[in-house]
Amino acid sequence: MNRIDKLDPNIVIASKKQIISMRNRVIHGYDKIDDEIIWGTIVRHLPKLKIDINELMR
């Protein structure tokens, strides 16, 4: 996501900054990650991300 943002910041993806932030927390703070937060993020936000990506690919 960070590479996409640097390549073209005008690409519209919902919660782009939050996705980058979540990745950084998972990568750098693995001992402080709550499974429920990760699962909740997947359930709530992944379907919207999938829609955004499908629209970009059209």
N, CA, C, O and CB atoms as a CASP TS submission, in Angstrom:
PFRMAT TS
TARGET T0000
AUTHOR 0000-0000-0000
METHOD Language model
MODEL 1
PARENT N/A
ATOM      1  N   MET     1       0.821  -1.174   0.000  1.00  0.00           N
ATOM      2  CA  MET     1       0.000   0.000   0.000  1.00  0.00           C
ATOM      3  C   MET     1       0.874   1.249   0.000  1.00  0.00           C
ATOM      4  O   MET     1       0.575   2.235  -0.674  1.00  0.00           O
ATOM      5  CB  MET     1      -0.939  -0.009   1.195  1.00  0.00           C
ATOM      6  N   ASN     2       1.944   1.190   0.759  1.00  0.00           N
ATOM      7  CA  ASN     2       2.851   2.335   0.828  1.00  0.00           C
ATOM      8  C   ASN     2       3.487   2.591  -0.531  1.00  0.00           C
ATOM      9  O   ASN     2       3.641   3.741  -0.942  1.00  0.00           O
ATOM     10  CB  ASN     2       3.940   2.102   1.892  1.00  0.00           C
ATOM     11  N   ARG     3       3.854   1.528  -1.225  1.00  0.00           N
ATOM     12  CA  ARG     3       4.445   1.680  -2.559  1.00  0.00           C
ATOM     13  C   ARG     3       3.436   2.260  -3.541  1.00  0.00           C
ATOM     14  O   ARG     3       3.779   3.107  -4.365  1.00  0.00           O
ATOM     15  CB  ARG     3       4.962   0.330  -3.076  1.00  0.00           C
ATOM     16  N   ILE     4       2.199   1.803  -3.452  1.00  0.00           N
ATOM     17  CA  ILE     4       1.147   2.343  -4.316  1.00  0.00           C
ATOM     18  C   ILE     4       0.964   3.823  -4.043  1.00  0.00           C
ATOM     19  O   ILE     4       0.839   4.620  -4.972  1.00  0.00           O
ATOM     20  CB  ILE     4      -0.183   1.590  -4.106  1.00  0.00           C
ATOM     21  N   ASP     5       0.947   4.194  -2.770  1.00  0.00           N
ATOM     22  CA  ASP     5       0.760   5.591  -2.384  1.00  0.00           C
ATOM     23  C   ASP     5       1.908   6.465  -2.894  1.00  0.00           C
ATOM     24  O   ASP     5       1.687   7.591  -3.342  1.00  0.00           O
ATOM     25  CB  ASP     5       0.644   5.709  -0.859  1.00  0.00           C
ATOM     26  N   LYS     6       3.126   5.942  -2.822  1.00  0.00           N
ATOM     27  CA  LYS     6       4.275   6.703  -3.317  1.00  0.00           C
ATOM     28  C   LYS     6       4.269   6.788  -4.835  1.00  0.00           C
ATOM     29  O   LYS     6       4.673   7.802  -5.403  1.00  0.00           O
ATOM     30  CB  LYS     6       5.580   6.071  -2.837  1.00  0.00           C
ATOM     31  N   LEU     7       3.815   5.732  -5.492  1.00  0.00           N
ATOM     32  CA  LEU     7       3.753   5.706  -6.947  1.00  0.00           C
ATOM     33  C   LEU     7       2.735   6.712  -7.463  1.00  0.00           C
ATOM     34  O   LEU     7       3.018   7.471  -8.389  1.00  0.00           O
ATOM     35  CB  LEU     7       3.407   4.303  -7.443  1.00  0.00           C
ATOM     36  N   ASP     8       1.553   6.715  -6.863  1.00  0.00           N
ATOM     37  CA  ASP     8       0.494   7.646  -7.269  1.00  0.00           C
ATOM     38  C   ASP     8      -0.420   7.933  -6.085  1.00  0.00           C
ATOM     39  O   ASP     8      -1.329   7.155  -5.795  1.00  0.00           O
ATOM     40  CB  ASP     8      -0.323   7.073  -8.459  1.00  0.00           C
ATOM     41  N   PRO     9      -0.179   9.062  -5.394  1.00  0.00           N
ATOM     42  CA  PRO     9      -0.993   9.387  -4.228  1.00  0.00           C
ATOM     43  C   PRO     9      -2.452   9.683  -4.555  1.00  0.00           C
ATOM     44  O   PRO     9      -3.276   9.783  -3.646  1.00  0.00           O
ATOM     45  CB  PRO     9      -0.402  10.560  -3.524  1.00  0.00           C
ATOM     46  N   ASN    10      -2.783   9.823  -5.823  1.00  0.00           N
ATOM     47  CA  ASN    10      -4.165  10.102  -6.226  1.00  0.00           C
ATOM     48  C   ASN    10      -5.016   8.846  -6.343  1.00  0.00           C
ATOM     49  O   ASN    10      -6.226   8.940  -6.549  1.00  0.00           O
ATOM     50  CB  ASN    10      -4.175  10.833  -7.541  1.00  0.00           C
ATOM     51  N   ILE    11      -4.407   7.679  -6.215  1.00  0.00           N
ATOM     52  CA  ILE    11      -5.170   6.430  -6.241  1.00  0.00           C
ATOM     53  C   ILE    11      -6.028   6.382  -4.981  1.00  0.00           C
ATOM     54  O   ILE    11      -5.526   6.497  -3.863  1.00  0.00           O
ATOM     55  CB  ILE    11      -4.221   5.172  -6.333  1.00  0.00           C
ATOM     56  N   VAL    12      -7.318   6.212  -5.184  1.00  0.00           N
ATOM     57  CA  VAL    12      -8.262   6.241  -4.065  1.00  0.00           C
ATOM     58  C   VAL    12      -8.488   4.827  -3.534  1.00  0.00           C
ATOM     59  O   VAL    12      -9.043   3.963  -4.214  1.00  0.00           O
ATOM     60  CB  VAL    12      -9.608   6.879  -4.499  1.00  0.00           C
ATOM     61  N   ILE    13      -8.044   4.626  -2.312  1.00  0.00           N
ATOM     62  CA  ILE    13      -8.291   3.377  -1.593  1.00  0.00           C
ATOM     63  C   ILE    13      -8.712   3.784  -0.192  1.00  0.00           C
ATOM     64  O   ILE    13      -7.991   4.501   0.502  1.00  0.00           O
ATOM     65  CB  ILE    13      -7.013   2.422  -1.578  1.00  0.00           C
ATOM     66  N   ALA    14      -9.887   3.321   0.217  1.00  0.00           N
ATOM     67  CA  ALA    14     -10.403   3.678   1.532  1.00  0.00           C
ATOM     68  C   ALA    14      -9.417   3.258   2.615  1.00  0.00           C
ATOM     69  O   ALA    14      -8.869   2.157   2.573  1.00  0.00           O
ATOM     70  CB  ALA    14     -11.777   3.027   1.772  1.00  0.00           C
ATOM     71  N   SER    15      -9.202   4.119   3.558  1.00  0.00           N
ATOM     72  CA  SER    15      -8.365   3.825   4.725  1.00  0.00           C
ATOM     73  C   SER    15      -6.919   3.484   4.367  1.00  0.00           C
ATOM     74  O   SER    15      -6.276   2.688   5.051  1.00  0.00           O
ATOM     75  CB  SER    15      -8.965   2.683   5.500  1.00  0.00           C
ATOM     76  N   LYS    16      -6.418   4.085   3.306  1.00  0.00           N
ATOM     77  CA  LYS    16      -5.053   3.799   2.854  1.00  0.00           C
ATOM     78  C   LYS    16      -4.034   4.017   3.980  1.00  0.00           C
ATOM     79  O   LYS    16      -3.173   3.167   4.207  1.00  0.00           O
ATOM     80  CB  LYS    16      -4.698   4.683   1.644  1.00  0.00           C
ATOM     81  N   LYS    17      -4.125   5.127   4.670  1.00  0.00           N
ATOM     82  CA  LYS    17      -3.169   5.433   5.745  1.00  0.00           C
ATOM     83  C   LYS    17      -3.323   4.456   6.913  1.00  0.00           C
ATOM     84  O   LYS    17      -2.334   4.077   7.541  1.00  0.00           O
ATOM     85  CB  LYS    17      -3.363   6.881   6.240  1.00  0.00           C
ATOM     86  N   GLN    18      -4.555   4.052   7.202  1.00  0.00           N
ATOM     87  CA  GLN    18      -4.776   3.098   8.289  1.00  0.00           C
ATOM     88  C   GLN    18      -4.221   1.717   7.948  1.00  0.00           C
ATOM     89  O   GLN    18      -3.741   0.999   8.826  1.00  0.00           O
ATOM     90  CB  GLN    18      -6.267   2.995   8.604  1.00  0.00           C
ATOM     91  N   ILE    19      -4.289   1.351   6.670  1.00  0.00           N
ATOM     92  CA  ILE    19      -3.741   0.066   6.226  1.00  0.00           C
ATOM     93  C   ILE    19      -2.229   0.071   6.411  1.00  0.00           C
ATOM     94  O   ILE    19      -1.656  -0.904   6.897  1.00  0.00           O
ATOM     95  CB  ILE    19      -4.110  -0.216   4.740  1.00  0.00           C
ATOM     96  N   ILE    20      -1.588   1.163   6.026  1.00  0.00           N
ATOM     97  CA  ILE    20      -0.140   1.288   6.182  1.00  0.00           C
ATOM     98  C   ILE    20       0.231   1.231   7.661  1.00  0.00           C
ATOM     99  O   ILE    20       1.190   0.562   8.047  1.00  0.00           O
ATOM    100  CB  ILE    20       0.369   2.604   5.545  1.00  0.00           C
ATOM    101  N   SER    21      -0.534   1.936   8.476  1.00  0.00           N
ATOM    102  CA  SER    21      -0.281   1.958   9.915  1.00  0.00           C
ATOM    103  C   SER    21      -0.435   0.567  10.536  1.00  0.00           C
ATOM    104  O   SER    21       0.382   0.160  11.363  1.00  0.00           O
ATOM    105  CB  SER    21      -1.229   2.943  10.600  1.00  0.00           C
ATOM    106  N   MET    22      -1.473  -0.155  10.140  1.00  0.00           N
ATOM    107  CA  MET    22      -1.703  -1.503  10.670  1.00  0.00           C
ATOM    108  C   MET    22      -0.554  -2.425  10.290  1.00  0.00           C
ATOM    109  O   MET    22      -0.083  -3.204  11.119  1.00  0.00           O
ATOM    110  CB  MET    22      -3.039  -2.074  10.151  1.00  0.00           C
ATOM    111  N   ARG    23      -0.110  -2.343   9.076  1.00  0.00           N
ATOM    112  CA  ARG    23       1.020  -3.168   8.635  1.00  0.00           C
ATOM    113  C   ARG    23       2.243  -2.881   9.497  1.00  0.00           C
ATOM    114  O   ARG    23       2.930  -3.806   9.929  1.00  0.00           O
ATOM    115  CB  ARG    23       1.342  -2.909   7.142  1.00  0.00           C
ATOM    116  N   ASN    24       2.515  -1.616   9.746  1.00  0.00           N
ATOM    117  CA  ASN    24       3.678  -1.258  10.550  1.00  0.00           C
ATOM    118  C   ASN    24       3.563  -1.788  11.980  1.00  0.00           C
ATOM    119  O   ASN    24       4.548  -2.250  12.556  1.00  0.00           O
ATOM    120  CB  ASN    24       3.854   0.254  10.569  1.00  0.00           C
ATOM    121  N   ARG    25       2.367  -1.721  12.545  1.00  0.00           N
ATOM    122  CA  ARG    25       2.162  -2.255  13.892  1.00  0.00           C
ATOM    123  C   ARG    25       2.383  -3.760  13.932  1.00  0.00           C
ATOM    124  O   ARG    25       2.992  -4.281  14.866  1.00  0.00           O
ATOM    125  CB  ARG    25       0.756  -1.922  14.385  1.00  0.00           C
ATOM    126  N   VAL    26       1.885  -4.456  12.913  1.00  0.00           N
ATOM    127  CA  VAL    26       2.044  -5.914  12.874  1.00  0.00           C
ATOM    128  C   VAL    26       3.519  -6.286  12.709  1.00  0.00           C
ATOM    129  O   VAL    26       4.012  -7.190  13.384  1.00  0.00           O
ATOM    130  CB  VAL    26       1.204  -6.523  11.722  1.00  0.00           C
ATOM    131  N   ILE    27       4.214  -5.598  11.821  1.00  0.00           N
ATOM    132  CA  ILE    27       5.610  -5.919  11.534  1.00  0.00           C
ATOM    133  C   ILE    27       6.531  -5.569  12.711  1.00  0.00           C
ATOM    134  O   ILE    27       7.424  -6.343  13.055  1.00  0.00           O
ATOM    135  CB  ILE    27       6.066  -5.179  10.278  1.00  0.00           C
ATOM    136  N   HIS    28       6.312  -4.415  13.316  1.00  0.00           N
ATOM    137  CA  HIS    28       7.259  -3.926  14.315  1.00  0.00           C
ATOM    138  C   HIS    28       6.815  -4.135  15.764  1.00  0.00           C
ATOM    139  O   HIS    28       7.615  -3.955  16.682  1.00  0.00           O
ATOM    140  CB  HIS    28       7.502  -2.478  14.088  1.00  0.00           C
ATOM    141  N   GLY    29       5.581  -4.504  15.976  1.00  0.00           N
ATOM    142  CA  GLY    29       5.105  -4.663  17.342  1.00  0.00           C
ATOM    143  C   GLY    29       4.403  -5.975  17.553  1.00  0.00           C
ATOM    144  O   GLY    29       3.376  -6.037  18.229  1.00  0.00           O
ATOM    145  N   TYR    30       4.949  -7.029  16.977  1.00  0.00           N
ATOM    146  CA  TYR    30       4.265  -8.325  16.999  1.00  0.00           C
ATOM    147  C   TYR    30       3.963  -8.836  18.396  1.00  0.00           C
ATOM    148  O   TYR    30       3.025  -9.614  18.569  1.00  0.00           O
ATOM    149  CB  TYR    30       5.088  -9.339  16.280  1.00  0.00           C
ATOM    150  N   ASP    31       4.727  -8.425  19.397  1.00  0.00           N
ATOM    151  CA  ASP    31       4.461  -8.910  20.743  1.00  0.00           C
ATOM    152  C   ASP    31       3.304  -8.173  21.417  1.00  0.00           C
ATOM    153  O   ASP    31       2.860  -8.562  22.498  1.00  0.00           O
ATOM    154  CB  ASP    31       5.704  -8.780  21.584  1.00  0.00           C
ATOM    155  N   LYS    32       2.820  -7.112  20.776  1.00  0.00           N
ATOM    156  CA  LYS    32       1.735  -6.321  21.353  1.00  0.00           C
ATOM    157  C   LYS    32       0.473  -6.360  20.506  1.00  0.00           C
ATOM    158  O   LYS    32      -0.421  -5.534  20.692  1.00  0.00           O
ATOM    159  CB  LYS    32       2.179  -4.891  21.533  1.00  0.00           C
ATOM    160  N   ILE    33       0.389  -7.292  19.592  1.00  0.00           N
ATOM    161  CA  ILE    33      -0.748  -7.373  18.676  1.00  0.00           C
ATOM    162  C   ILE    33      -1.849  -8.224  19.307  1.00  0.00           C
ATOM    163  O   ILE    33      -1.602  -9.317  19.816  1.00  0.00           O
ATOM    164  CB  ILE    33      -0.315  -7.966  17.302  1.00  0.00           C
ATOM    165  N   ASP    34      -3.051  -7.700  19.260  1.00  0.00           N
ATOM    166  CA  ASP    34      -4.214  -8.397  19.793  1.00  0.00           C
ATOM    167  C   ASP    34      -4.924  -9.095  18.635  1.00  0.00           C
ATOM    168  O   ASP    34      -5.322  -8.452  17.663  1.00  0.00           O
ATOM    169  CB  ASP    34      -5.178  -7.411  20.538  1.00  0.00           C
ATOM    170  N   ASP    35      -5.078 -10.405  18.744  1.00  0.00           N
ATOM    171  CA  ASP    35      -5.719 -11.187  17.685  1.00  0.00           C
ATOM    172  C   ASP    35      -7.121 -10.678  17.364  1.00  0.00           C
ATOM    173  O   ASP    35      -7.532 -10.685  16.204  1.00  0.00           O
ATOM    174  CB  ASP    35      -5.785 -12.653  18.085  1.00  0.00           C
ATOM    175  N   GLU    36      -7.845 -10.245  18.368  1.00  0.00           N
ATOM    176  CA  GLU    36      -9.210  -9.752  18.149  1.00  0.00           C
ATOM    177  C   GLU    36      -9.211  -8.471  17.314  1.00  0.00           C
ATOM    178  O   GLU    36     -10.101  -8.273  16.486  1.00  0.00           O
ATOM    179  CB  GLU    36      -9.907  -9.500  19.495  1.00  0.00           C
ATOM    180  N   ILE    37      -8.232  -7.613  17.524  1.00  0.00           N
ATOM    181  CA  ILE    37      -8.137  -6.385  16.730  1.00  0.00           C
ATOM    182  C   ILE    37      -7.837  -6.727  15.274  1.00  0.00           C
ATOM    183  O   ILE    37      -8.441  -6.166  14.360  1.00  0.00           O
ATOM    184  CB  ILE    37      -7.046  -5.445  17.299  1.00  0.00           C
ATOM    185  N   ILE    38      -6.901  -7.648  15.066  1.00  0.00           N
ATOM    186  CA  ILE    38      -6.559  -8.055  13.696  1.00  0.00           C
ATOM    187  C   ILE    38      -7.774  -8.687  13.022  1.00  0.00           C
ATOM    188  O   ILE    38      -8.095  -8.347  11.883  1.00  0.00           O
ATOM    189  CB  ILE    38      -5.364  -9.050  13.697  1.00  0.00           C
ATOM    190  N   TRP    39      -8.449  -9.599  13.713  1.00  0.00           N
ATOM    191  CA  TRP    39      -9.613 -10.268  13.118  1.00  0.00           C
ATOM    192  C   TRP    39     -10.722  -9.257  12.838  1.00  0.00           C
ATOM    193  O   TRP    39     -11.351  -9.312  11.781  1.00  0.00           O
ATOM    194  CB  TRP    39     -10.135 -11.389  14.049  1.00  0.00           C
ATOM    195  N   GLY    40     -10.967  -8.345  13.757  1.00  0.00           N
ATOM    196  CA  GLY    40     -11.989  -7.326  13.551  1.00  0.00           C
ATOM    197  C   GLY    40     -11.681  -6.453  12.345  1.00  0.00           C
ATOM    198  O   GLY    40     -12.575  -6.093  11.580  1.00  0.00           O
ATOM    199  N   THR    41     -10.414  -6.121  12.185  1.00  0.00           N
ATOM    200  CA  THR    41      -9.992  -5.327  11.032  1.00  0.00           C
ATOM    201  C   THR    41     -10.247  -6.088   9.739  1.00  0.00           C
ATOM    202  O   THR    41     -10.741  -5.521   8.765  1.00  0.00           O
ATOM    203  CB  THR    41      -8.504  -4.954  11.146  1.00  0.00           C
ATOM    204  N   ILE    42      -9.912  -7.364   9.731  1.00  0.00           N
ATOM    205  CA  ILE    42     -10.124  -8.191   8.536  1.00  0.00           C
ATOM    206  C   ILE    42     -11.609  -8.255   8.190  1.00  0.00           C
ATOM    207  O   ILE    42     -11.990  -8.055   7.037  1.00  0.00           O
ATOM    208  CB  ILE    42      -9.563  -9.617   8.751  1.00  0.00           C
ATOM    209  N   VAL    43     -12.432  -8.530   9.172  1.00  0.00           N
ATOM    210  CA  VAL    43     -13.865  -8.696   8.943  1.00  0.00           C
ATOM    211  C   VAL    43     -14.529  -7.388   8.498  1.00  0.00           C
ATOM    212  O   VAL    43     -15.381  -7.392   7.610  1.00  0.00           O
ATOM    213  CB  VAL    43     -14.539  -9.215  10.209  1.00  0.00           C
ATOM    214  N   ARG    44     -14.141  -6.284   9.109  1.00  0.00           N
ATOM    215  CA  ARG    44     -14.791  -5.008   8.814  1.00  0.00           C
ATOM    216  C   ARG    44     -14.245  -4.317   7.568  1.00  0.00           C
ATOM    217  O   ARG    44     -15.008  -3.718   6.810  1.00  0.00           O
ATOM    218  CB  ARG    44     -14.648  -4.090   9.987  1.00  0.00           C
ATOM    219  N   HIS    45     -12.935  -4.394   7.350  1.00  0.00           N
ATOM    220  CA  HIS    45     -12.332  -3.545   6.330  1.00  0.00           C
ATOM    221  C   HIS    45     -11.892  -4.264   5.063  1.00  0.00           C
ATOM    222  O   HIS    45     -11.798  -3.634   4.009  1.00  0.00           O
ATOM    223  CB  HIS    45     -11.172  -2.858   6.906  1.00  0.00           C
ATOM    224  N   LEU    46     -11.622  -5.544   5.132  1.00  0.00           N
ATOM    225  CA  LEU    46     -11.178  -6.278   3.946  1.00  0.00           C
ATOM    226  C   LEU    46     -12.222  -6.294   2.827  1.00  0.00           C
ATOM    227  O   LEU    46     -11.848  -6.154   1.663  1.00  0.00           O
ATOM    228  CB  LEU    46     -10.829  -7.696   4.328  1.00  0.00           C
ATOM    229  N   PRO    47     -13.513  -6.460   3.127  1.00  0.00           N
ATOM    230  CA  PRO    47     -14.497  -6.427   2.033  1.00  0.00           C
ATOM    231  C   PRO    47     -14.494  -5.092   1.275  1.00  0.00           C
ATOM    232  O   PRO    47     -14.627  -5.086   0.051  1.00  0.00           O
ATOM    233  CB  PRO    47     -15.893  -6.694   2.587  1.00  0.00           C
ATOM    234  N   LYS    48     -14.347  -3.972   1.974  1.00  0.00           N
ATOM    235  CA  LYS    48     -14.302  -2.660   1.311  1.00  0.00           C
ATOM    236  C   LYS    48     -13.029  -2.529   0.484  1.00  0.00           C
ATOM    237  O   LYS    48     -13.060  -1.990  -0.622  1.00  0.00           O
ATOM    238  CB  LYS    48     -14.382  -1.516   2.352  1.00  0.00           C
ATOM    239  N   LEU    49     -11.912  -3.018   1.015  1.00  0.00           N
ATOM    240  CA  LEU    49     -10.651  -2.977   0.261  1.00  0.00           C
ATOM    241  C   LEU    49     -10.776  -3.784  -1.023  1.00  0.00           C
ATOM    242  O   LEU    49     -10.291  -3.365  -2.074  1.00  0.00           O
ATOM    243  CB  LEU    49      -9.481  -3.515   1.117  1.00  0.00           C
ATOM    244  N   LYS    50     -11.418  -4.926  -0.940  1.00  0.00           N
ATOM    245  CA  LYS    50     -11.608  -5.767  -2.137  1.00  0.00           C
ATOM    246  C   LYS    50     -12.417  -5.016  -3.194  1.00  0.00           C
ATOM    247  O   LYS    50     -12.097  -5.084  -4.381  1.00  0.00           O
ATOM    248  CB  LYS    50     -12.319  -7.098  -1.766  1.00  0.00           C
ATOM    249  N   ILE    51     -13.444  -4.315  -2.781  1.00  0.00           N
ATOM    250  CA  ILE    51     -14.253  -3.521  -3.716  1.00  0.00           C
ATOM    251  C   ILE    51     -13.407  -2.429  -4.356  1.00  0.00           C
ATOM    252  O   ILE    51     -13.456  -2.233  -5.571  1.00  0.00           O
ATOM    253  CB  ILE    51     -15.469  -2.898  -2.995  1.00  0.00           C
ATOM    254  N   ASP    52     -12.626  -1.712  -3.537  1.00  0.00           N
ATOM    255  CA  ASP    52     -11.769  -0.650  -4.064  1.00  0.00           C
ATOM    256  C   ASP    52     -10.776  -1.184  -5.089  1.00  0.00           C
ATOM    257  O   ASP    52     -10.576  -0.575  -6.140  1.00  0.00           O
ATOM    258  CB  ASP    52     -11.021   0.034  -2.928  1.00  0.00           C
ATOM    259  N   ILE    53     -10.157  -2.315  -4.784  1.00  0.00           N
ATOM    260  CA  ILE    53      -9.166  -2.909  -5.701  1.00  0.00           C
ATOM    261  C   ILE    53      -9.831  -3.359  -6.995  1.00  0.00           C
ATOM    262  O   ILE    53      -9.289  -3.139  -8.078  1.00  0.00           O
ATOM    263  CB  ILE    53      -8.450  -4.106  -5.032  1.00  0.00           C
ATOM    264  N   ASN    54     -11.003  -3.988  -6.895  1.00  0.00           N
ATOM    265  CA  ASN    54     -11.721  -4.412  -8.109  1.00  0.00           C
ATOM    266  C   ASN    54     -12.091  -3.214  -8.984  1.00  0.00           C
ATOM    267  O   ASN    54     -12.017  -3.295 -10.211  1.00  0.00           O
ATOM    268  CB  ASN    54     -12.993  -5.195  -7.732  1.00  0.00           C
ATOM    269  N   GLU    55     -12.487  -2.105  -8.361  1.00  0.00           N
ATOM    270  CA  GLU    55     -12.805  -0.913  -9.135  1.00  0.00           C
ATOM    271  C   GLU    55     -11.569  -0.335  -9.813  1.00  0.00           C
ATOM    272  O   GLU    55     -11.654   0.145 -10.943  1.00  0.00           O
ATOM    273  CB  GLU    55     -13.443   0.134  -8.244  1.00  0.00           C
ATOM    274  N   LEU    56     -10.435  -0.374  -9.145  1.00  0.00           N
ATOM    275  CA  LEU    56      -9.211   0.126  -9.752  1.00  0.00           C
ATOM    276  C   LEU    56      -8.774  -0.734 -10.934  1.00  0.00           C
ATOM    277  O   LEU    56      -8.196  -0.224 -11.893  1.00  0.00           O
ATOM    278  CB  LEU    56      -8.104   0.185  -8.717  1.00  0.00           C
ATOM    279  N   MET    57      -9.045  -2.017 -10.868  1.00  0.00           N
ATOM    280  CA  MET    57      -8.605  -2.929 -11.926  1.00  0.00           C
ATOM    281  C   MET    57      -9.470  -2.820 -13.173  1.00  0.00           C
ATOM    282  O   MET    57      -9.077  -3.298 -14.237  1.00  0.00           O
ATOM    283  CB  MET    57      -8.616  -4.358 -11.421  1.00  0.00           C
ATOM    284  N   ARG    58     -10.625  -2.208 -13.063  1.00  0.00           N
ATOM    285  CA  ARG    58     -11.498  -2.081 -14.246  1.00  0.00           C
ATOM    286  C   ARG    58     -10.967  -1.106 -15.233  1.00  0.00           C
ATOM    287  O   ARG    58     -11.582  -0.886 -16.276  1.00  0.00           O
ATOM    288  CB  ARG    58     -12.880  -1.668 -13.849  1.00  0.00           C
TER
END
